[in-house]
Amino acid sequence: MSSQFFSQDNDVTKVDSGSQDSQVEALKQDFIRNLHCLQGKTLNLATPYDYYMALAYTVRDRLLDHRLHTTHRYREQQAKTVYYLSAEFLMGRQLSNNLLNLGIYEDMVAALEQLGLNLQDLVVLEAEPGLGNGGLGRLAACFLDSLATLSLPAMGYGIRYEFGIFDQLIINGVQVERPDKWLRYGNPWEVCRPESSVRVKFGGYTEFSEDESGQIHIRWIGDREVTGTPYDTPVPGYQNQTVNRLRLWRAHATEELNFADFDRGDYVGAVADKIFSENISKVLYPNDNTSQGKQLRLEQQYFFVSCSLQDIINRYRRQYETFDRFHEKVAIQLNDTHPSIGVAELMRLLVDEYHLGWNRAWYMTKHVFAYTNHTLLSEALETWPVSLFESLLPRHLEIIYEINQRFMNEVRSRYPGDLDRLSRMSLVQEYPEKKIRMAHLACVGSSSINGVAQLHTDLLKAQVLHDFYDYWPQKIQNKTNGITPRRWLLLSNPQLSGLISSQMGQGWITNLDQLRGLEPYADDPKFQQEWQQIKYEHKMALTEHILLFNDLEVNPDSLFDIQVKRMHEYKRQLLSVLHIITLYHRIKQNPGLNLVPRTFIFAGKAAPGYFMAKMAIQLINAVARVVNADSEVGDRLKVVFLAGYSVSLGQKIYPAADLSEQISMAGKEASGTGNMKFALNGAVTIGTLDGANIEIREEVGEENFFLFGLTASEAQALKAQGYHPKSYYRRNRELKAAIDGIANGEFSPENPELFRPIVDSLLERDEYLLLADYADYIHSQERVSQAYQDRVNWTKKSILNTARMGKFSSDRAIAEYARDIWHIQPVYPS
Ligand SMILES: *Cc1c(COP(=O)(O)O)cnc(C)c1O
C-alpha cells in the first residue's frame, strides 16, 4: 500500500509543528544517528531490519518525550487513574500506528524517501505482538488507544509472554501450531524498568501472631518467590501529545541462582529454580472463550495481578501519605475474571502488609474494582479447585473464605431461610468438587459489573448473574464494545479515509458520529463510483495475497463473503460451509445455473486442544479443494482458508469484504467486534440477533442488514422443548444432501469417514442449532445475492453502513466507562 494515500489535499496525518522541511530533516538526522549508535551500521552496510530498528527507535524517542510530559501532567493534577488489568493485549504492529498518532507519518515517508528507503517495506518487518487470543485481547488494545486519545490517565497491566498466540500453518488442510518467537530479534518499542521490579510469593503457609495491643497479624510464608520486572510500551493518543503506557510483567528468578542450593553443591537444583520462575511468563494459553484449569495459568494470573497491585500501591504512596484517598485516586478494571484474584490480593496487601482494618480495606477494595464479564458460555466461567488454592495461595484462600462468610451473612439476613440462594451465590461451589467461583469473587469485590452489548447484559441480568442482579440491581450495567477508528479505518483503509475526509474534513477520526455526514452522498453517483473503486482496490490486494499464499486465483469482481474470527462451534463456521456445499450441489445439478459469483474467505485459529474446531478447518480446506478444482464450477464459487489470522491480516481483510458473516447462535456471542470492523469498512452484514449485531442493525437500518435465524429466546425455548436436529435434516432436501455429502466422503474421497465426528455432532446433538437456522440462512443469502446484483443499491448500503457506525467507536465506549464506572477526568496538555 503506497503512502500516497496519506498525501494530497486530503492528508489526514499532518500536524502543524514548525516547518515541514526542518521536521523531515530532524527525522532524517535522528534516524541516521540511531542507525549508527544503536545498530552500529552505516546507511550502506545496514540490513532492512537495521533500518526498521533505527526507524522504530526514532519514533520511540518522540513517544518517550511525550510520555515524560504526560506523566508530569498527571502527577501535577493529582489525577485519578484507571488501571486496566488484562491477561491479554492484542496490540497489532506498532510502527505505522505510532507514526500516525504522533502526526509524523507523512514526514517520515519523506525522510525515508530522501534516504532511498520505503516505509511500507520496513513496516512489514515488525513482528506482531500477538499477546492475546481474539476479541477480548483486541478490545483491551482498542481501549488503550481510546484512553490515550481522550487524554485519560490510564495504564494497561498484563503479562509479557515470551511466546504469544501460536503461529498457524496449514499443512494438507490441517492446522499445525508453531511457537510464536516474536522477541527473537528484539522489541524496540518496550523499555525495561528493573528499578520498578517487585516480588511475588507462591505456596507455603500462614502464621498468626498477636502484638502488644492484642491485634492479630497474619503472615504468609511463601515457599517460592519470583521477581516481576515491568516492560513499558508507550501508547500514544491520536495527535494530542498524550502518551500512556502498557506495562507488561516478565517473571524471573529473584536471585539469578539460588545460592543456598549452589553452596550445597546442588548446581542443577539452583538452575531449575530459575527455570520454574521464568516459566510463568513463558507462553500465552491459546484458548479463547474456554477456561484452561491448569496450575500454571493460575500462577500467571496471580503473578501479574500481584505485580500490578504492588505497583499501583507504590505509585499511590509516592504521592499520598495515607490510604484515605486510595479509592478517590485509583480505579481498577478487571477484563474478565482472569485478574479477579486481585480482589483477594488487594485485601491481603492492605490488611496484612499495610495493616488496615478489614472493614476499611474492604471498603477500598469494593470501591476501586470494577468487573467486565465477557461471556455467557459456561465452559468459559473460571473456577479453581480449593485444593489448588490451598497449595498455591493459602492466604488468599483464607481471605476468600472470610469475604464469603461475611457476604453469606448479608445474603442470609436479606433472604432468611433461602438456602438455595445461599449456595447459588456462594463464592465456593461445593459439588461435585469444592471450587472457587472467580466470577462471584469479581462481582462481590467490585463496584460495577458490566456486560459488553445490550443483549449480553440483559442475559447476564436474567440468567448467569440473576441472583446478583436481584441483590444489587444498580451494580450491573451495559457498556457496548467499540473499536478504534484509528487502526480500523484510518490505518487499515487510508483510501476510504481520504475519500471521507475530502468530503467532510477529518473530525470523524476522533468523533466517529460525524460519519453521519456521509449519508447525503450515499446516492451520489460520483461518490458511489469512488467508493466502489476503493473497495475494488482492497479486493484486488486481497486477491494477490490469496494468489501468493494459497496459490489460488480468485475473481475480484465476485462477492467477497468473509468470516474471520476464532474457530469455535458457537460461531458456526460450519453453517457457512453448509451454504457453500448447497451452492455447489446446485451447480452440479444444474451446470448452467446463473449464480452471483462468490469468493468465500475464512481465517481463524483453533485452540490446539479443540478437536471440533480443528476439524472444521480441515473441512473448509477439504471443501475448498474439491470446489476450487471443479471445472464445472468455474469462478462462480471459490473457497479460501487464509492461515495465520492476526491483527495485521485483519487490517488487510476487513476493508476487502462485501459481506460480513456474523452468524453465531443467538445468545452466545457476547458482543463481537469483528462485526464492527467490517461494517466500518463498508461491508454489509449477514447475521443473527446476537451480541452487538443487534445494535449494529438498529444503527444502520434493517434494510442495510441481512437478518436470519432464531432469536436468543426462541433458541432457548427450542432447546427447552427438546431439539431434534434429525427432523430438520429429514425435512430439508438440500440440507440432507449437504450433510450426506460430508458423511459420504464427497470432500474426503480417500477417507470417507474423515468427517464423521462433524456429521455425528450435527445430527445427534447440534448444540448450536445450525440445522434449525439453516433454511432461513440460505434464504437470507439468496436475498444477499439478489441485492448484490443491483450495484447502485448495494453501494448505497455499503456507504450507509460506514456512515452509521459512529456508536461503535471505542472512544464512545471509553467515555461511558470513564463517566459511569471509573469517575475519571481527562488531563489535557496546556
Ligand atoms: C477483531 C478481532 C477479533 C474478534 O473478532 P470477532 O469476529 O469479534 O470474534 C479476533 N481476532 C483478531 C485478530 C481481531 O482483530
The ligand as an ORCA input file, in Angstrom:
! r2SCAN-3c Opt
* xyz 0 1
  C     -11.339     -8.106     15.985
  C     -10.524     -9.325     16.106
  C     -11.076    -10.468     16.679
  C     -12.511    -10.538     17.158
  O     -13.322    -10.943     16.102
  P     -14.831    -11.437     16.342
  O     -15.360    -11.548     14.964
  O     -15.497    -10.332     17.125
  O     -14.760    -12.705     17.075
  C     -10.293    -11.609     16.767
  N      -9.017    -11.611     16.324
  C      -8.464    -10.525     15.768
  C      -7.058    -10.609     15.270
  C      -9.183     -9.344     15.647
  O      -8.597     -8.270     15.091
*
